[in-house]
Amino acid sequence: MIRTAAILFVCLLGVLMTAKSRAQSQSVSPQAKKLQSSSIVIDTHDDTTQRLLDPTFDITARHSDGNIDVPRMREGGLSAIFFSIWIPGKTLGPEAVKQALDQIDAVREAVRKHPGDLVLATSADDIRAAKKANKIAALMGVEGGHMIGNDLSVLRTFAALGVRYMTLTHMENNEWADSSTAKPEHNGLTDFGKQVVLEMNRLGVIVDVSHVSDKTFADVLATSKAPVFASHSSCRAICNAARNMTDDMMRQLAAKGGVIQINYHVGFLSQEFRDYEAAHPEAQKEIEAEVAKRCGDNEACKLTAGDHIVREMMEAGKLPKVDWSKIVDHIDHAVKIAGADHVGLGSDFDGAIMPIGMEDVTHLPQITDALLKKGYSESDIRKILGENTLRVLTEVQRVSRGLNQ
């Protein structure tokens, strides 16, 4: 999840825009439309949970802001969505646990209130059943191990409530694992961190290595008895962000049976865009002031407003433009390195800046169409759209059953 400074750096330019981003219509072939509708399409990371906390937000209504709601998910052919459970990494202890539980409850309540559209899923079989019933499978992933409060019983509670992956860190280190975006403190995983990984294996909860340091990643692969995945990361060879994965990391992930789920955030897709951000570090204070002015403490507002403003600036030529086709470039690179069995989709919708032409979930079929045009087989495209994630879910739960016998 991309936070305040990264999202609204455009305030440096003093431009405040409120017009809606203009969706760029893309033609999609009949073959792509048919393949999209018949496939199980899974997005492993969406921050729409922040909006679910607002009692006035109706996920079943079509909205003009943000990236996700039920009508647009249906239009884009999305079969299953992992709602991210996220709070800032500096919120710790009982308060972190409480806020995480509140968000888990918000997801479960959305499902309870809208049984005609949503169904809570915790397994590959649940997702397949939801597809057959013409419903959208709602899953959950905890984005940051600080939310367990250094207590394995909290992890067990999360699992019992339906959480099916946990990102070990967020932007900050926690007390047992190093993050990719903080100064190392533990040289990867501590002994307790390794206990967390093994308990996740036992519980059937996927270990998510997005956000973790390279050494933490290596420790996870050496410790985990089940495949792991990166729920929302892209390719470091194309865009040199610490949050992205190197080619060697992707090979190692694949050898373990895992999947890299490509993130759509412009700062992880485009080196040009990232270099522009790095050239303007003095913007942070102005950014934070503008965020507070526009949104106060409303996290969902911060995220959707930032997405909107940056895309408008790109379209006006005032920022480096990042086109949606960069997503396909990252998918294609990951497939070349790790293989088609080890790549998926983790958009970061409602939590990051989307590229031009991927304004919301309705544009997902463009990815399918682009892969067909590149010569990908329908079988491999189905894997990337969701079958690879289903395989990881199935294998993680198989390992869990074995460990519990």
C-alpha positions as CSV (number, residue, x, y, z in Angstrom):
1,M,0.0,0.0,0.0
2,I,1.5,3.3,-1.0
3,R,1.1,6.0,1.6
4,T,0.7,9.7,1.8
5,A,4.1,11.0,0.7
6,A,4.4,8.8,-2.3
7,I,0.8,9.3,-3.4
8,L,0.5,13.1,-3.3
9,F,3.9,14.3,-4.2
10,V,2.4,16.4,-7.0
11,C,1.4,19.0,-4.4
12,L,4.9,20.3,-4.9
13,L,3.6,21.7,-8.1
14,G,0.8,23.6,-6.3
15,V,-1.8,22.1,-8.5
16,L,-5.1,21.1,-7.0
17,M,-7.3,19.2,-9.3
18,T,-10.8,17.9,-8.6
19,A,-12.0,16.7,-12.0
20,K,-12.4,13.0,-12.5
21,S,-9.7,11.1,-14.2
22,R,-10.6,10.4,-17.8
23,A,-10.7,6.7,-18.5
24,Q,-9.0,5.8,-21.8
25,S,-11.2,3.5,-23.7
26,Q,-9.4,0.5,-25.0
27,S,-10.8,-1.9,-27.5
28,V,-10.8,-5.6,-26.4
29,S,-11.2,-8.5,-28.8
30,P,-14.1,-10.9,-28.5
31,Q,-11.6,-13.6,-27.8
32,A,-10.3,-11.7,-24.8
33,K,-13.8,-10.9,-23.5
34,K,-14.8,-14.6,-23.7
35,L,-11.6,-15.7,-22.0
36,Q,-11.9,-13.1,-19.3
37,S,-15.5,-14.1,-18.5
38,S,-14.8,-17.8,-18.4
39,S,-11.7,-17.6,-16.3
40,I,-11.3,-17.3,-12.6
41,V,-9.7,-13.9,-12.2
42,I,-8.2,-13.2,-8.8
43,D,-6.7,-9.9,-7.5
44,T,-4.5,-10.6,-4.4
45,H,-4.3,-7.1,-3.0
46,D,-6.9,-4.3,-2.8
47,D,-7.1,-1.6,-0.2
48,T,-10.9,-1.1,-0.6
49,T,-11.2,-2.2,3.1
50,Q,-10.4,1.4,4.1
51,R,-13.6,2.5,2.3
52,L,-15.6,-0.3,3.9
53,L,-14.9,1.3,7.3
54,D,-17.2,4.2,6.2
55,P,-20.8,3.2,7.1
56,T,-22.0,5.3,4.2
57,F,-20.0,3.4,1.6
58,D,-22.0,0.9,-0.4
59,I,-19.7,-1.5,-2.2
60,T,-22.7,-2.8,-4.3
61,A,-23.3,0.7,-5.8
62,R,-21.3,2.0,-8.8
63,H,-19.0,4.9,-7.6
64,S,-17.4,7.6,-9.6
65,D,-14.3,7.6,-7.4
66,G,-11.9,4.8,-6.3
67,N,-11.1,1.7,-8.3
68,I,-13.4,-1.0,-6.9
69,D,-17.1,-1.7,-6.4
70,V,-19.3,-4.7,-7.2
71,P,-20.7,-3.3,-10.5
72,R,-17.3,-2.5,-11.8
73,M,-15.8,-5.8,-10.6
74,R,-18.5,-7.6,-12.5
75,E,-17.8,-5.5,-15.6
76,G,-14.1,-6.2,-15.4
77,G,-14.7,-9.9,-14.9
78,L,-13.1,-10.1,-11.4
79,S,-14.0,-13.4,-9.7
80,A,-12.2,-13.0,-6.3
81,I,-10.7,-10.2,-4.4
82,F,-8.3,-10.2,-1.4
83,F,-9.3,-7.2,0.8
84,S,-6.2,-5.9,2.6
85,I,-6.3,-5.4,6.3
86,W,-3.9,-2.5,6.9
87,I,-3.0,0.0,9.6
88,P,0.2,2.1,9.8
89,G,3.3,0.2,11.0
90,K,3.8,2.7,13.8
91,T,0.5,1.6,15.4
92,L,1.5,-1.3,17.6
93,G,0.3,-3.5,20.5
94,P,-3.4,-3.8,21.5
95,E,-4.5,-0.9,19.4
96,A,-3.0,-2.5,16.3
97,V,-4.8,-5.7,17.0
98,K,-8.1,-3.9,17.6
99,Q,-7.9,-1.9,14.4
100,A,-7.1,-5.0,12.4
101,L,-10.1,-6.8,14.0
102,D,-12.3,-3.8,13.1
103,Q,-11.3,-4.1,9.4
104,I,-11.8,-7.9,9.4
105,D,-15.3,-7.2,10.8
106,A,-15.9,-4.6,8.1
107,V,-15.1,-7.1,5.3
108,R,-17.3,-9.8,7.0
109,E,-20.1,-7.4,7.4
110,A,-20.0,-6.3,3.7
111,V,-20.4,-10.0,2.8
112,R,-23.2,-10.5,5.3
113,K,-25.1,-7.4,4.0
114,H,-24.7,-8.4,0.4
115,P,-25.1,-12.1,0.1
116,G,-26.4,-11.9,-3.5
117,D,-23.1,-10.4,-4.7
118,L,-20.4,-11.5,-2.2
119,V,-19.4,-14.7,-0.5
120,L,-16.6,-15.1,2.1
121,A,-14.0,-17.5,0.8
122,T,-11.1,-19.2,2.5
123,S,-10.1,-21.8,-0.1
124,A,-9.7,-22.5,-3.8
125,D,-12.9,-24.6,-3.7
126,D,-14.8,-21.6,-2.2
127,I,-13.6,-19.4,-5.0
128,R,-14.6,-21.9,-7.7
129,A,-18.0,-22.3,-6.0
130,A,-18.5,-18.6,-6.0
131,K,-17.7,-18.4,-9.7
132,K,-20.3,-21.0,-10.4
133,A,-22.9,-19.2,-8.3
134,N,-22.1,-15.9,-10.1
135,K,-20.9,-14.3,-6.9
136,I,-17.6,-12.5,-6.1
137,A,-15.4,-14.3,-3.6
138,A,-14.2,-12.0,-0.8
139,L,-10.9,-13.0,0.9
140,M,-8.7,-11.2,3.3
141,G,-4.9,-10.6,3.7
142,V,-3.3,-8.9,6.7
143,E,-0.8,-6.3,5.4
144,G,1.8,-6.1,8.1
145,G,2.8,-8.6,10.8
146,H,2.8,-5.9,13.4
147,M,-0.9,-6.4,13.7
148,I,-0.5,-9.7,15.5
149,G,1.0,-7.8,18.5
150,N,3.9,-10.4,18.8
151,D,1.3,-12.9,19.8
152,L,0.7,-16.2,17.9
153,S,-2.7,-16.5,19.5
154,V,-3.8,-13.3,17.6
155,L,-2.5,-14.9,14.4
156,R,-4.6,-17.9,15.1
157,T,-7.6,-15.7,15.7
158,F,-7.1,-13.9,12.4
159,A,-6.9,-17.3,10.6
160,A,-10.1,-18.4,12.3
161,L,-11.9,-15.3,11.1
162,G,-10.9,-16.0,7.5
163,V,-7.5,-14.3,6.9
164,R,-5.7,-16.3,4.3
165,Y,-2.4,-14.5,3.9
166,M,-0.2,-12.1,6.0
167,T,2.4,-9.8,4.6
168,L,5.2,-10.2,7.2
169,T,6.1,-6.4,7.3
170,H,4.8,-3.2,5.9
171,M,7.0,-0.1,5.3
172,E,8.6,-0.3,8.8
173,N,10.4,-3.2,10.5
174,N,8.5,-4.9,13.2
175,E,10.0,-6.7,16.2
176,W,10.8,-9.9,14.3
177,A,11.3,-9.1,10.6
178,D,13.0,-6.5,8.5
179,S,11.2,-4.4,5.8
180,S,12.5,-3.6,2.4
181,T,12.0,0.1,3.1
182,A,13.6,0.5,6.5
183,K,17.2,0.2,7.9
184,P,17.8,-3.5,8.8
185,E,17.5,-4.3,12.5
186,H,17.3,-8.1,12.6
187,N,19.3,-9.4,9.6
188,G,16.1,-10.8,8.2
189,L,13.8,-12.9,10.4
190,T,14.4,-13.4,14.1
191,D,13.8,-16.7,15.8
192,F,10.3,-15.6,16.7
193,G,9.8,-14.5,13.1
194,K,10.6,-18.0,12.0
195,Q,8.0,-19.3,14.5
196,V,5.4,-17.0,12.9
197,V,6.2,-18.4,9.4
198,L,5.9,-22.0,10.7
199,E,2.6,-21.2,12.5
200,M,1.2,-19.7,9.3
201,N,2.1,-22.9,7.6
202,R,0.2,-24.9,10.2
203,L,-2.8,-22.6,10.0
204,G,-2.9,-22.7,6.2
205,V,-2.2,-18.9,5.9
206,I,0.0,-17.9,2.9
207,V,3.2,-16.2,3.8
208,D,3.4,-13.0,1.8
209,V,6.9,-11.6,1.0
210,S,5.8,-8.3,-0.5
211,H,7.4,-5.4,1.6
212,V,10.0,-7.6,3.2
213,S,13.8,-7.1,2.9
214,D,15.8,-9.3,0.6
215,K,17.3,-11.1,3.6
216,T,13.9,-11.6,5.2
217,F,12.8,-13.1,1.9
218,A,15.7,-15.5,1.9
219,D,15.0,-16.5,5.5
220,V,11.3,-17.1,4.6
221,L,12.2,-19.4,1.8
222,A,14.6,-21.3,4.0
223,T,11.9,-21.6,6.8
224,S,8.6,-22.1,5.1
225,K,7.3,-25.6,4.5
226,A,4.7,-24.3,2.0
227,P,4.8,-22.1,-1.1
228,V,4.9,-18.4,-0.4
229,F,3.8,-15.5,-2.7
230,A,4.4,-11.8,-3.2
231,S,0.8,-10.4,-3.1
232,H,1.7,-7.1,-4.8
233,S,5.2,-6.6,-6.1
234,S,6.7,-6.0,-9.6
235,C,10.0,-6.5,-11.3
236,R,13.1,-4.7,-10.1
237,A,14.9,-5.3,-13.4
238,I,12.4,-2.8,-15.0
239,C,11.8,-0.5,-12.1
240,N,14.5,-0.4,-9.3
241,A,12.2,-0.2,-6.3
242,A,13.1,-2.1,-3.1
243,R,9.5,-3.3,-3.0
244,N,10.0,-5.1,-6.4
245,M,11.7,-8.5,-6.8
246,T,15.0,-9.2,-8.5
247,D,15.2,-11.9,-11.2
248,D,17.0,-14.2,-8.8
249,M,14.3,-13.7,-6.2
250,M,11.6,-14.6,-8.7
251,R,13.5,-17.7,-9.7
252,Q,13.8,-18.8,-6.1
253,L,10.1,-18.0,-5.4
254,A,9.2,-20.2,-8.4
255,A,11.4,-23.0,-7.2
256,K,9.4,-23.0,-4.0
257,G,6.1,-23.2,-5.9
258,G,5.2,-19.5,-5.3
259,V,3.8,-16.7,-7.3
260,I,4.7,-13.0,-7.9
261,Q,1.5,-11.0,-8.2
262,I,2.2,-7.9,-10.3
263,N,1.5,-4.5,-8.7
264,Y,0.0,-1.7,-10.8
265,H,1.4,1.3,-8.9
266,V,3.1,3.7,-11.2
267,G,6.1,4.1,-8.9
268,F,6.7,0.3,-9.1
269,L,6.1,0.1,-12.9
270,S,8.1,3.1,-14.3
271,Q,11.7,4.0,-13.6
272,E,11.2,7.4,-15.1
273,F,8.3,8.1,-12.7
274,R,10.3,6.8,-9.8
275,D,13.3,9.0,-10.7
276,Y,11.0,12.0,-10.8
277,E,9.8,11.3,-7.3
278,A,13.4,10.9,-6.0
279,A,14.3,14.3,-7.5
280,H,11.7,16.1,-5.3
281,P,12.2,15.0,-1.7
282,E,11.5,18.5,-0.4
283,A,7.8,18.0,-1.3
284,Q,7.0,15.8,1.7
285,K,6.0,18.6,4.2
286,E,3.8,20.3,1.6
287,I,2.3,16.9,0.7
288,E,1.4,16.1,4.3
289,A,-0.2,19.5,4.8
290,E,-2.3,19.1,1.6
291,V,-3.4,15.6,2.7
292,A,-4.5,16.9,6.1
293,K,-6.4,19.8,4.4
294,R,-8.2,17.6,2.0
295,C,-8.9,14.4,3.9
296,G,-8.1,14.8,7.6
297,D,-7.6,11.4,9.0
298,N,-9.7,9.6,6.4
299,E,-7.3,7.0,5.0
300,A,-9.7,6.1,2.1
301,C,-9.9,9.7,1.1
302,K,-6.1,10.0,1.0
303,L,-5.7,7.1,-1.2
304,T,-8.5,7.8,-3.8
305,A,-7.7,11.5,-3.9
306,G,-4.0,10.8,-4.6
307,D,-4.8,8.4,-7.3
308,H,-7.0,10.9,-9.0
309,I,-4.7,13.9,-8.8
310,V,-1.6,12.1,-10.1
311,R,-3.3,10.7,-13.1
312,E,-4.8,14.1,-14.0
313,M,-1.3,15.5,-13.8
314,M,0.1,12.8,-16.0
315,E,-2.6,13.2,-18.6
316,A,-1.9,17.0,-18.6
317,G,1.7,16.3,-19.4
318,K,3.0,17.8,-16.1
319,L,4.3,14.5,-14.8
320,P,5.9,11.5,-16.6
321,K,3.2,9.5,-18.2
322,V,2.9,5.9,-17.2
323,D,0.6,3.8,-19.5
324,W,-1.2,0.7,-18.4
325,S,0.8,-1.4,-20.8
326,K,3.7,-1.2,-18.3
327,I,1.7,-3.7,-16.3
328,V,1.9,-6.1,-19.2
329,D,5.7,-5.4,-19.5
330,H,6.2,-6.5,-15.9
331,I,4.0,-9.6,-16.4
332,D,5.9,-10.6,-19.5
333,H,9.3,-10.1,-17.8
334,A,8.2,-12.1,-14.8
335,V,6.9,-15.0,-17.1
336,K,10.3,-15.0,-18.9
337,I,12.2,-15.3,-15.6
338,A,9.9,-17.4,-13.4
339,G,7.6,-19.1,-15.9
340,A,3.8,-18.7,-16.6
341,D,3.0,-21.0,-13.6
342,H,4.4,-18.4,-11.1
343,V,2.9,-15.0,-12.1
344,G,-0.4,-13.4,-11.1
345,L,-2.2,-10.1,-10.4
346,G,-2.0,-8.0,-7.3
347,S,-3.2,-4.5,-8.4
348,D,-3.1,-2.5,-5.2
349,F,-6.4,-0.9,-6.3
350,D,-7.7,1.8,-3.9
351,G,-4.3,2.0,-2.3
352,A,-1.9,3.3,-5.0
353,I,-1.6,5.4,-8.2
354,M,-3.0,3.6,-11.2
355,P,-1.4,4.1,-14.6
356,I,-3.3,5.9,-17.4
357,G,-5.8,3.5,-19.0
358,M,-6.1,1.3,-15.8
359,E,-8.3,3.8,-13.9
360,D,-10.4,1.0,-12.3
361,V,-11.2,-2.7,-12.3
362,T,-13.3,-2.4,-15.5
363,H,-10.0,-2.2,-17.5
364,L,-8.8,-5.7,-16.5
365,P,-9.8,-7.3,-19.8
366,Q,-7.2,-5.1,-21.5
367,I,-4.4,-7.2,-19.8
368,T,-6.0,-10.4,-21.1
369,D,-6.2,-8.9,-24.6
370,A,-2.6,-7.7,-24.5
371,L,-1.3,-11.1,-23.5
372,L,-3.2,-12.7,-26.3
373,K,-1.7,-10.3,-28.8
374,K,1.8,-11.2,-27.4
375,G,1.1,-14.8,-28.3
376,Y,0.3,-16.2,-24.9
377,S,-1.8,-19.3,-24.9
378,E,-5.3,-19.2,-23.3
379,S,-4.1,-21.8,-20.8
380,D,-1.2,-19.7,-19.6
381,I,-3.4,-16.6,-19.4
382,R,-5.8,-18.5,-17.2
383,K,-2.9,-19.3,-14.9
384,I,-1.9,-15.7,-14.7
385,L,-5.4,-14.4,-14.1
386,G,-6.1,-16.8,-11.2
387,E,-5.2,-20.4,-11.5
388,N,-1.7,-19.9,-10.1
389,T,-3.2,-18.3,-7.0
390,L,-5.7,-21.1,-6.6
391,R,-2.8,-23.6,-6.8
392,V,-0.9,-21.8,-4.0
393,L,-4.0,-21.7,-1.8
394,T,-4.5,-25.4,-2.4
395,E,-0.9,-26.4,-1.7
396,V,-0.7,-24.2,1.4
397,Q,-3.8,-25.9,2.8
398,R,-2.5,-29.3,1.9
399,V,0.7,-28.6,3.9
400,S,-1.5,-27.3,6.8
401,R,-3.4,-30.6,6.9
402,G,-0.2,-32.6,7.0
403,L,1.2,-30.5,9.8
404,N,-2.0,-30.8,11.8
405,Q,-2.2,-34.6,11.5
